[in-house]
Amino acid sequence: MVTSADVVLVVLDGTERTRTLVRGLVDNDIRTALTSASVHELVPLLNGVRRGLVYGVVADPSDAGQVDRLFERVGRTLGAVTVILDPSERLTGNRAASHAA
């Protein structure tokens, strides 16, 4: 169960299911980081959300260096990631798991 103490990283996959999941997190005031290789996928989910609650980062989840920088940026902005939601399993190997608090 996710609580308001968590920082959730959601790896977007272009599905309505994932967009609905993001809206549910935001509606419940959960600090949420979004990532996608496409800015076009991020922008609609960032419009109108409360600053400091949602943070978007364009990053290729298959690129280890970009994943490292993703976690660094999210950590500086929202705090350490405690939960990773990656419905399509786009993150590379165990690298992401090593970053989660």
PyRosetta script that sets phi, psi and omega in degrees:
from pyrosetta import init, pose_from_sequence

init()
pose = pose_from_sequence("MVTSADVVLVVLDGTERTRTLVRGLVDNDIRTALTSASVHELVPLLNGVRRGLVYGVVADPSDAGQVDRLFERVGRTLGAVTVILDPSERLTGNRAASHAA")
pose.set_psi(1, 133.3)
pose.set_omega(1, 179.7)
pose.set_phi(2, -89.7)
pose.set_psi(2, 137.1)
pose.set_omega(2, 178.7)
pose.set_phi(3, -122.4)
pose.set_psi(3, 173.6)
pose.set_omega(3, 179.8)
pose.set_phi(4, -67.0)
pose.set_psi(4, -12.0)
pose.set_omega(4, 176.4)
pose.set_phi(5, -80.6)
pose.set_psi(5, -15.4)
pose.set_omega(5, -176.4)
pose.set_phi(6, -82.7)
pose.set_psi(6, 157.1)
pose.set_omega(6, 166.4)
pose.set_phi(7, -118.7)
pose.set_psi(7, 116.5)
pose.set_omega(7, -174.3)
pose.set_phi(8, -104.2)
pose.set_psi(8, 128.4)
pose.set_omega(8, 172.8)
pose.set_phi(9, -100.2)
pose.set_psi(9, 122.6)
pose.set_omega(9, 177.6)
pose.set_phi(10, -111.5)
pose.set_psi(10, 122.7)
pose.set_omega(10, 175.9)
pose.set_phi(11, -91.2)
pose.set_psi(11, 109.0)
pose.set_omega(11, -175.7)
pose.set_phi(12, -70.4)
pose.set_psi(12, 143.7)
pose.set_omega(12, -178.2)
pose.set_phi(13, -130.0)
pose.set_psi(13, 12.3)
pose.set_omega(13, 176.2)
pose.set_phi(14, 80.7)
pose.set_psi(14, 6.1)
pose.set_omega(14, -177.6)
pose.set_phi(15, -99.2)
pose.set_psi(15, 152.7)
pose.set_omega(15, 176.7)
pose.set_phi(16, -64.6)
pose.set_psi(16, -34.0)
pose.set_omega(16, 178.6)
pose.set_phi(17, -57.6)
pose.set_psi(17, -44.9)
pose.set_omega(17, -179.7)
pose.set_phi(18, -70.6)
pose.set_psi(18, -39.4)
pose.set_omega(18, 176.7)
pose.set_phi(19, -61.3)
pose.set_psi(19, -39.8)
pose.set_omega(19, 177.4)
pose.set_phi(20, -64.5)
pose.set_psi(20, -40.6)
pose.set_omega(20, 176.9)
pose.set_phi(21, -59.4)
pose.set_psi(21, -45.5)
pose.set_omega(21, 179.3)
pose.set_phi(22, -61.4)
pose.set_psi(22, -46.0)
pose.set_omega(22, 179.5)
pose.set_phi(23, -60.0)
pose.set_psi(23, -39.0)
pose.set_omega(23, 178.0)
pose.set_phi(24, -63.8)
pose.set_psi(24, -41.7)
pose.set_omega(24, 177.9)
pose.set_phi(25, -62.9)
pose.set_psi(25, -47.5)
pose.set_omega(25, -178.1)
pose.set_phi(26, -64.9)
pose.set_psi(26, -42.6)
pose.set_omega(26, 179.1)
pose.set_phi(27, -61.2)
pose.set_psi(27, -24.9)
pose.set_omega(27, 179.3)
pose.set_phi(28, -100.6)
pose.set_psi(28, 17.9)
pose.set_omega(28, 175.8)
pose.set_phi(29, 57.5)
pose.set_psi(29, 38.2)
pose.set_omega(29, 176.1)
pose.set_phi(30, -91.8)
pose.set_psi(30, 129.2)
pose.set_omega(30, 175.8)
pose.set_phi(31, -64.5)
pose.set_psi(31, 121.8)
pose.set_omega(31, -170.4)
pose.set_phi(32, -129.8)
pose.set_psi(32, 126.0)
pose.set_omega(32, 173.2)
pose.set_phi(33, -104.5)
pose.set_psi(33, 133.3)
pose.set_omega(33, 179.9)
pose.set_phi(34, -113.9)
pose.set_psi(34, 140.3)
pose.set_omega(34, 174.4)
pose.set_phi(35, -138.4)
pose.set_psi(35, 145.9)
pose.set_omega(35, 177.4)
pose.set_phi(36, -158.1)
pose.set_psi(36, 156.0)
pose.set_omega(36, 174.4)
pose.set_phi(37, -75.4)
pose.set_psi(37, -10.2)
pose.set_omega(37, -176.2)
pose.set_phi(38, -120.1)
pose.set_psi(38, 124.4)
pose.set_omega(38, 175.8)
pose.set_phi(39, -62.4)
pose.set_psi(39, -30.5)
pose.set_omega(39, -178.8)
pose.set_phi(40, -64.6)
pose.set_psi(40, -26.6)
pose.set_omega(40, 177.4)
pose.set_phi(41, -80.2)
pose.set_psi(41, -31.0)
pose.set_omega(41, -177.9)
pose.set_phi(42, -77.0)
pose.set_psi(42, -45.9)
pose.set_omega(42, -169.9)
pose.set_phi(43, -53.4)
pose.set_psi(43, -48.1)
pose.set_omega(43, -178.9)
pose.set_phi(44, -59.9)
pose.set_psi(44, -29.9)
pose.set_omega(44, -179.0)
pose.set_phi(45, -82.8)
pose.set_psi(45, -16.4)
pose.set_omega(45, -179.6)
pose.set_phi(46, -93.0)
pose.set_psi(46, -21.2)
pose.set_omega(46, -178.9)
pose.set_phi(47, -62.5)
pose.set_psi(47, 125.0)
pose.set_omega(47, 173.6)
pose.set_phi(48, 79.7)
pose.set_psi(48, 4.3)
pose.set_omega(48, 179.4)
pose.set_phi(49, -88.5)
pose.set_psi(49, 155.9)
pose.set_omega(49, -177.6)
pose.set_phi(50, -69.0)
pose.set_psi(50, 127.7)
pose.set_omega(50, 178.1)
pose.set_phi(51, -61.5)
pose.set_psi(51, 139.9)
pose.set_omega(51, -178.7)
pose.set_phi(52, 89.4)
pose.set_psi(52, -9.0)
pose.set_omega(52, 179.0)
pose.set_phi(53, -104.1)
pose.set_psi(53, -36.5)
pose.set_omega(53, -178.0)
pose.set_phi(54, -128.4)
pose.set_psi(54, 137.5)
pose.set_omega(54, -179.0)
pose.set_phi(55, -135.9)
pose.set_psi(55, 131.0)
pose.set_omega(55, -179.7)
pose.set_phi(56, -112.6)
pose.set_psi(56, 139.3)
pose.set_omega(56, 179.2)
pose.set_phi(57, -134.3)
pose.set_psi(57, 124.2)
pose.set_omega(57, 172.5)
pose.set_phi(58, -78.9)
pose.set_psi(58, 119.8)
pose.set_omega(58, 179.9)
pose.set_phi(59, -156.6)
pose.set_psi(59, 143.5)
pose.set_omega(59, 176.0)
pose.set_phi(60, -83.5)
pose.set_psi(60, 111.4)
pose.set_omega(60, -176.0)
pose.set_phi(61, -66.8)
pose.set_psi(61, -9.0)
pose.set_omega(61, 177.3)
pose.set_phi(62, -94.6)
pose.set_psi(62, -2.4)
pose.set_omega(62, -178.7)
pose.set_phi(63, -102.8)
pose.set_psi(63, 111.6)
pose.set_omega(63, -174.5)
pose.set_phi(64, -57.0)
pose.set_psi(64, -40.6)
pose.set_omega(64, 179.4)
pose.set_phi(65, -64.5)
pose.set_psi(65, -41.9)
pose.set_omega(65, 178.3)
pose.set_phi(66, -67.2)
pose.set_psi(66, -35.8)
pose.set_omega(66, 177.4)
pose.set_phi(67, -64.4)
pose.set_psi(67, -43.0)
pose.set_omega(67, 177.0)
pose.set_phi(68, -58.1)
pose.set_psi(68, -47.6)
pose.set_omega(68, -179.6)
pose.set_phi(69, -66.1)
pose.set_psi(69, -34.8)
pose.set_omega(69, 176.6)
pose.set_phi(70, -56.8)
pose.set_psi(70, -51.0)
pose.set_omega(70, -178.7)
pose.set_phi(71, -65.4)
pose.set_psi(71, -36.0)
pose.set_omega(71, 177.1)
pose.set_phi(72, -63.1)
pose.set_psi(72, -47.1)
pose.set_omega(72, -178.3)
pose.set_phi(73, -65.4)
pose.set_psi(73, -44.3)
pose.set_omega(73, 178.5)
pose.set_phi(74, -62.5)
pose.set_psi(74, -43.2)
pose.set_omega(74, 179.4)
pose.set_phi(75, -58.6)
pose.set_psi(75, -41.4)
pose.set_omega(75, 179.4)
pose.set_phi(76, -70.2)
pose.set_psi(76, -29.5)
pose.set_omega(76, -173.4)
pose.set_phi(77, -94.0)
pose.set_psi(77, -47.1)
pose.set_omega(77, -175.2)
pose.set_phi(78, -113.0)
pose.set_psi(78, -19.4)
pose.set_omega(78, -172.7)
pose.set_phi(79, 113.5)
pose.set_psi(79, 172.2)
pose.set_omega(79, -177.4)
pose.set_phi(80, -63.2)
pose.set_psi(80, 137.0)
pose.set_omega(80, 177.7)
pose.set_phi(81, -66.5)
pose.set_psi(81, 128.9)
pose.set_omega(81, 178.6)
pose.set_phi(82, -110.8)
pose.set_psi(82, -21.3)
pose.set_omega(82, -178.5)
pose.set_phi(83, -137.3)
pose.set_psi(83, 133.7)
pose.set_omega(83, 175.7)
pose.set_phi(84, -115.4)
pose.set_psi(84, 123.7)
pose.set_omega(84, 174.9)
pose.set_phi(85, -112.9)
pose.set_psi(85, 111.0)
pose.set_omega(85, -174.6)
pose.set_phi(86, -131.7)
pose.set_psi(86, 73.6)
pose.set_omega(86, -172.3)
pose.set_phi(87, -54.8)
pose.set_psi(87, -33.7)
pose.set_omega(87, -178.3)
pose.set_phi(88, -101.1)
pose.set_psi(88, 9.7)
pose.set_omega(88, 177.7)
pose.set_phi(89, 51.1)
pose.set_psi(89, 55.7)
pose.set_omega(89, -177.6)
pose.set_phi(90, -89.5)
pose.set_psi(90, -21.1)
pose.set_omega(90, -179.5)
pose.set_phi(91, -69.6)
pose.set_psi(91, 144.3)
pose.set_omega(91, -175.7)
pose.set_phi(92, -77.4)
pose.set_psi(92, 122.1)
pose.set_omega(92, 171.1)
pose.set_phi(93, 47.7)
pose.set_psi(93, -144.1)
pose.set_omega(93, -177.6)
pose.set_phi(94, -92.7)
pose.set_psi(94, 2.3)
pose.set_omega(94, -177.1)
pose.set_phi(95, -55.5)
pose.set_psi(95, -46.1)
pose.set_omega(95, -178.4)
pose.set_phi(96, -64.9)
pose.set_psi(96, -41.0)
pose.set_omega(96, -179.4)
pose.set_phi(97, -60.5)
pose.set_psi(97, -32.4)
pose.set_omega(97, -179.8)
pose.set_phi(98, -70.6)
pose.set_psi(98, -18.2)
pose.set_omega(98, 179.6)
pose.set_phi(99, -89.0)
pose.set_psi(99, -28.1)
pose.set_omega(99, -174.4)
pose.set_phi(100, -67.8)
pose.set_psi(100, 138.7)
pose.set_omega(100, -178.8)
pose.set_phi(101, -71.6)
pose.dump_pdb("model.pdb")
